[in-house]
Amino acid sequence: MDELSLTGRYLRLGLRFDRIESGFVDAYFGDPGHRRAVEAEDAPEPARLADEARALLRDLASDGSLTASRREFLTGHVAALECSARKFDGAPIGFVDEVKAYFDVDIAMGDTADYEAAHAKLDELLPGAGPLQPRMHAQRARFAVPPERVPEVVDALAGALRDVVRERYPLPEAETVAFEIEHDKPWSGFNYYLGDYRSRVAVNGDLPQHLSSLPHLIAHEAYPGHHTEHCRKEQLLVHGENGGAQQAEQTIFLVNTPQCLMAEGLADHALGAAIGPGWGRWAQEIYADLGLSFDGELAERIAAASSGLLHVRQDAALLLHDRNAGEDAVAAYLQRWGLMAENSARQALRFVGSPLWRAYISTYVEGYALLGAWLDEAEPGAARLDRFGRLLDEPLTPSALRREMTAAAGDRQPSN
């Protein structure tokens, strides 16, 4: 079986899922003939999609035309689609097994002792006295951006980050990002990649935006996060520039597949790759030019301490879907351990309660941890930046990163 038929079958299989659940295809900029063919078909049945995925898995296992890395990429993604098809068909799949099939990671509840340690750090940093949750809420309010100024702040941050990223990770001259405000969404920001090096990035207009979090949001969605990754992979892998093989499977981005964990982990480390330590003072100087007061050093220290609470959001999904806790109990857990205001906890519940997005929180939690550990294998400075560049340019998988770290650990073992 030749390469084209395998990748073409994968693309059409993925496109069929969007007819079952709108939004399952996050991005597609490949051969329009595949989309036209799928749209002309009868409505897909989940059971038949599961059969189709299993047949494709068998053919991938026996194929000899693809490189090992491409075969691994496709196999992991088709296996994730097979699980999604069975889930859509009503199969009883446990939540932990569902996450494992989608994202190639094992998940478990976090340790509240780690959350208590993060709370202790925050207690030292947050102004005032008394319970942490209202103090955290008050600090976020101090960093709030007036809604009418959000577009101006976004443009300033995006322009500054773009200049840094284009110098470090060259992008096509034609690349562009259009920012806009959307409403009634379960997320804070979203990248819609349109192909031809163009993205539309939406910012949730219903949520308060903060001077402390907007640098992360813009780096995550655009430079050097999702937009940059899409552009680099389109240029190097899809079009095969610099002598690489053309990889049509990279023209589609599907929800609930391993590439999501890789992409979200990459994007959550994006500000570190672009600016690194000191991003708070960097942002403070940009805001000063806009007449906005911001304590960048304090914001950076609070963000570092708050990172110890990242796992709380995955706990919420496990409580809701694996342990059958009620929404009120889960909201209380988010407020207690995540120090969220009630409206923020309810917004988080909306995300982890969505049929399409319920497992997706693990891409942020486990993706940040896995990619962070892998990046930490490199020395700070140029070596770490080069390693981040591999995430932008190569179709890596969670299993591939774990293998590299295991091999590196073996190399460090003293010989007898």
C-alpha positions in Angstrom: 0.0 0.0 0.0 1.5 3.3 -1.0 2.1 6.4 1.1 -0.5 8.6 -0.6 -3.3 6.2 0.0 -2.4 5.9 3.7 -2.2 9.6 4.4 -5.3 10.2 2.2 -7.3 7.7 4.2 -6.1 9.3 7.4 -7.2 12.8 6.2 -10.6 11.6 5.1 -11.1 9.6 8.3 -10.3 12.7 10.4 -12.6 14.9 8.3 -15.5 12.6 8.8 -15.3 13.2 12.6 -16.2 16.8 12.0 -19.5 15.7 10.6 -20.3 13.9 13.9 -19.0 16.7 16.2 -18.5 20.2 14.7 -15.1 21.5 15.9 -13.4 18.1 16.0 -11.2 19.2 13.1 -9.4 22.1 14.6 -7.6 23.0 11.3 -7.4 21.6 7.8 -5.5 23.2 4.9 -4.8 20.2 2.8 -6.1 18.9 -0.5 -9.7 20.4 -0.8 -10.7 17.3 -2.8 -10.6 15.3 0.4 -13.1 17.7 2.1 -15.4 17.7 -0.9 -15.4 13.9 -1.0 -16.3 13.6 2.6 -19.0 16.2 2.4 -20.6 14.3 -0.5 -20.8 11.1 1.6 -23.7 9.9 3.6 -23.6 10.9 7.3 -20.9 8.9 8.9 -21.7 6.2 11.5 -19.4 6.0 14.5 -19.2 2.2 14.4 -18.1 2.3 10.8 -15.5 4.9 11.6 -14.1 2.7 14.3 -13.9 -0.2 11.8 -12.2 2.1 9.3 -9.7 3.2 11.9 -8.8 -0.4 12.8 -8.4 -1.3 9.2 -6.0 1.7 8.7 -4.1 0.6 11.8 -3.5 -2.8 10.3 -2.3 -1.4 7.1 0.0 1.0 8.8 1.5 -1.8 10.8 2.4 -3.7 7.6 3.5 -0.7 5.5 7.1 -0.3 4.6 7.0 3.0 2.6 6.8 5.4 5.5 9.6 6.4 7.8 9.4 5.0 11.3 8.6 8.5 12.7 5.8 9.1 10.3 4.3 5.6 10.9 4.5 6.2 14.6 2.8 9.6 14.3 0.0 8.2 12.1 -0.5 5.1 14.2 -0.9 7.1 17.4 -3.4 9.4 15.8 -5.5 6.7 14.2 -5.6 4.8 17.5 -6.9 8.0 19.1 -9.6 8.3 16.4 -10.6 4.7 16.9 -11.2 5.5 20.6 -13.2 8.6 19.7 -15.4 6.6 17.3 -16.2 4.0 20.0 -16.9 6.8 22.4 -19.3 8.5 19.9 -20.9 5.0 19.5 -21.7 4.8 23.2 -19.0 2.3 24.3 -18.3 2.4 28.0 -14.8 3.8 28.1 -13.3 4.8 31.5 -12.1 8.4 31.6 -8.5 7.5 32.5 -8.4 5.0 29.6 -10.0 7.6 27.3 -7.3 10.2 28.1 -4.6 7.6 27.6 -5.9 6.6 24.1 -6.3 10.2 23.0 -3.0 11.8 24.3 -0.6 8.9 25.1 -0.3 9.8 28.8 -1.3 8.3 32.1 -3.1 10.5 34.5 -3.9 10.4 38.2 -5.1 12.8 41.0 -2.6 15.3 42.1 -1.1 15.5 45.7 -2.8 18.1 47.9 0.6 18.4 49.7 2.0 20.0 46.6 -0.9 22.4 46.5 -0.4 23.3 50.1 3.3 24.1 49.3 2.2 26.3 46.4 -0.3 28.1 48.8 2.5 28.7 51.3 4.6 30.4 48.6 1.6 32.5 47.5 0.9 33.5 51.1 4.3 35.1 51.2 3.8 36.9 47.9 0.2 38.1 47.9 -0.5 41.5 49.5 -2.7 41.6 52.6 -3.6 39.0 55.1 -6.2 36.4 55.6 -7.5 33.6 53.3 -5.6 33.2 50.1 -8.6 32.9 47.6 -9.9 36.5 48.1 -6.3 37.8 48.1 -5.6 36.1 44.9 -8.8 37.4 43.4 -7.9 40.9 44.6 -4.4 40.7 43.0 -5.9 39.6 39.7 -8.2 42.5 39.8 -5.3 44.9 40.2 -3.8 43.4 37.0 -7.1 43.7 35.1 -7.1 45.3 31.7 -10.0 47.7 31.0 -12.0 45.9 28.3 -11.8 48.7 25.8 -8.0 48.6 26.0 -7.6 44.8 25.5 -7.2 45.1 21.6 -4.5 47.7 22.1 -2.6 45.7 24.7 -2.9 42.5 22.6 -1.5 44.3 19.5 1.5 45.7 21.5 2.4 42.3 23.0 2.0 40.5 19.7 4.2 43.0 17.8 6.9 42.7 20.4 6.8 38.9 20.5 6.7 38.6 16.7 9.9 40.6 16.4 11.7 38.3 18.8 10.4 35.1 17.3 11.0 36.0 13.7 14.7 36.6 14.6 15.0 33.3 16.5 12.7 31.0 14.5 12.4 32.4 11.0 8.9 32.6 9.6 7.7 33.1 6.0 7.3 36.8 5.1 3.7 36.3 4.4 2.7 35.0 7.8 0.1 37.0 9.7 -2.2 36.8 12.7 -5.5 38.6 13.0 -6.8 39.1 16.5 -10.4 39.4 17.4 -12.8 39.2 20.4 -15.4 36.3 20.6 -18.1 35.6 23.2 -19.9 32.7 24.8 -16.8 30.3 24.5 -15.5 27.8 27.1 -11.8 28.9 26.5 -9.8 32.1 27.2 -8.2 32.2 23.7 -8.2 30.1 20.5 -6.1 29.9 17.4 -7.8 29.2 14.1 -5.1 28.2 11.7 -6.3 29.0 8.1 -3.3 27.7 6.1 -1.0 29.7 3.9 0.7 31.0 7.1 -2.4 32.8 8.4 -4.1 32.5 11.7 -7.1 34.1 13.3 -6.7 34.3 17.1 -9.8 34.9 19.2 -9.7 36.3 22.7 -12.7 35.6 25.0 -14.5 38.9 25.5 -16.6 37.5 28.4 -13.6 36.9 30.7 -11.5 39.5 32.4 -8.1 39.8 30.8 -5.1 40.6 32.9 -1.8 42.3 32.4 -0.2 39.3 34.1 -1.7 36.6 31.8 -1.9 38.3 28.4 1.8 37.8 27.7 1.3 34.1 28.2 -1.9 34.1 26.1 -0.3 35.9 23.1 2.8 33.7 23.2 0.7 30.6 23.6 -1.7 31.4 20.7 0.7 33.2 18.3 4.4 33.8 18.9 6.1 31.3 19.3 3.1 29.1 20.1 0.3 27.7 17.9 0.6 30.1 15.0 4.4 29.7 14.8 4.3 25.9 15.1 1.6 25.7 12.3 3.6 28.0 10.0 6.9 26.1 10.6 5.3 22.7 10.0 3.5 23.9 6.9 6.7 25.3 5.5 9.0 22.4 6.4 6.8 19.3 6.6 3.8 20.0 4.3 5.7 21.9 1.5 8.9 20.1 2.2 11.1 23.2 2.1 14.8 22.7 3.0 14.7 19.3 1.3 12.3 17.5 3.7 9.7 15.0 2.6 6.2 16.3 2.1 4.0 15.1 4.9 0.3 15.5 4.0 -0.8 14.2 7.4 0.4 17.5 8.9 -2.3 19.4 7.0 -5.0 18.4 9.5 -5.1 19.1 13.3 -7.6 16.9 15.1 -9.0 17.4 18.7 -8.3 14.5 21.1 -5.1 13.2 19.5 -1.5 13.2 20.7 -0.6 16.2 18.6 -2.9 18.3 20.9 -0.8 17.4 23.9 2.4 18.3 22.1 0.9 21.6 20.8 -0.5 22.7 24.1 2.7 21.8 26.0 4.8 23.7 23.4 2.5 26.7 23.6 2.5 26.8 27.4 6.4 27.0 27.3 6.3 29.6 24.5 6.8 32.7 26.6 9.8 31.1 28.2 11.3 30.3 24.8 10.6 33.8 23.5 11.6 35.9 26.5 12.7 33.5 29.3 13.2 34.6 32.9 12.5 38.3 33.2 9.3 38.3 31.1 7.6 40.3 33.8 9.9 43.3 33.5 9.8 42.9 29.7 6.0 43.2 29.8 6.2 46.0 32.3 8.2 48.1 29.9 5.7 47.5 27.1 2.8 48.4 29.4 4.6 51.6 30.6 4.6 52.8 27.0 0.8 52.4 27.0 0.4 54.2 30.3 -0.4 51.1 32.2 1.1 50.4 35.6 2.3 46.8 36.2 4.6 45.2 38.8 6.3 42.7 36.4 8.6 41.1 39.0 5.7 40.4 41.4 3.6 39.0 38.6 6.3 36.7 37.5 6.9 35.4 41.0 3.2 34.8 41.5 3.0 33.0 38.2 5.9 30.7 39.2 4.2 29.9 42.5 0.8 29.3 40.9 2.3 26.8 38.5 2.2 24.4 41.4 -1.6 24.5 41.1 -1.8 23.5 37.5 -2.8 19.9 38.2 -5.9 21.1 40.1 -7.8 21.5 36.8 -7.1 17.9 35.8 -8.2 16.8 39.2 -11.5 18.5 38.5 -12.0 16.5 35.3 -11.1 13.2 37.2 -13.5 14.1 40.0 -16.3 14.8 37.5 -15.8 12.0 35.0 -14.0 9.3 36.9 -15.3 9.7 40.5 -18.8 10.9 39.7 -18.5 14.0 41.9 -21.3 16.6 41.5 -20.6 20.0 39.8 -21.0 21.9 43.1 -18.4 19.7 44.8 -16.0 20.1 41.9 -16.4 23.8 41.8 -15.7 23.9 45.6 -12.5 21.8 45.0 -11.4 24.3 42.3 -12.0 27.2 44.7 -10.3 25.5 47.6 -7.1 24.2 45.9 -7.0 26.3 42.7 -7.8 29.5 44.6 -10.4 30.3 41.9 -13.2 32.7 42.3 -16.6 31.0 41.9 -17.2 32.4 38.4 -13.8 31.2 37.3 -14.5 27.7 38.8 -17.8 27.6 36.9 -16.0 28.6 33.7 -13.5 25.8 34.2 -16.3 23.3 34.8 -17.9 24.4 31.5 -14.7 23.4 29.8 -14.1 20.0 31.5 -17.8 19.3 31.2 -18.0 19.8 27.5 -18.5 16.5 25.5 -15.8 17.5 23.0 -13.4 19.1 25.4 -13.8 17.1 28.6 -10.5 15.2 28.3 -8.6 18.2 26.8 -7.4 19.7 30.1 -4.8 16.9 30.3 -3.1 18.4 27.2 -2.2 21.4 29.3 -1.4 19.7 32.5 0.5 16.7 31.2 1.8 18.5 28.1 3.4 21.2 30.2 5.0 18.6 32.5 6.3 16.3 29.8 7.7 18.9 27.5 9.1 20.8 30.4 11.0 17.8 31.6 12.2 17.1 28.0 13.3 20.8 27.5 15.2 20.6 30.9 17.4 18.0 29.4 19.1 20.8 27.5 21.5 23.4 28.9 19.9 26.8 29.4 20.5 29.2 26.6 21.1 28.3 22.9 20.8 24.5 23.5 17.4 24.9 25.1 16.2 27.2 22.4 17.3 24.8 19.7 15.4 22.0 21.5 12.3 24.2 21.6 12.8 24.6 17.8 12.6 20.9 17.4 9.1 21.0 18.9 8.2 23.6 16.3 9.6 21.7 13.3 9.3 18.0 14.0 6.3 15.8 14.2 7.3 14.5 17.7 5.0 12.4 19.9 4.8 12.0 23.7 6.2 8.5 23.3 9.1 9.8 21.3 10.0 12.3 24.0 9.8 9.7 26.7 12.1 7.4 24.7 14.7 10.3 24.3 14.6 11.0 28.0 15.0 7.3 28.9 17.9 7.0 26.6 19.6 10.2 28.0 19.1 8.8 31.5 20.8 5.6 30.5 23.7 7.5 28.9 24.3 9.3 32.2 24.5 6.1 34.2 28.1 5.3 35.1 29.6 2.2 33.5 30.8 -0.7 35.6 
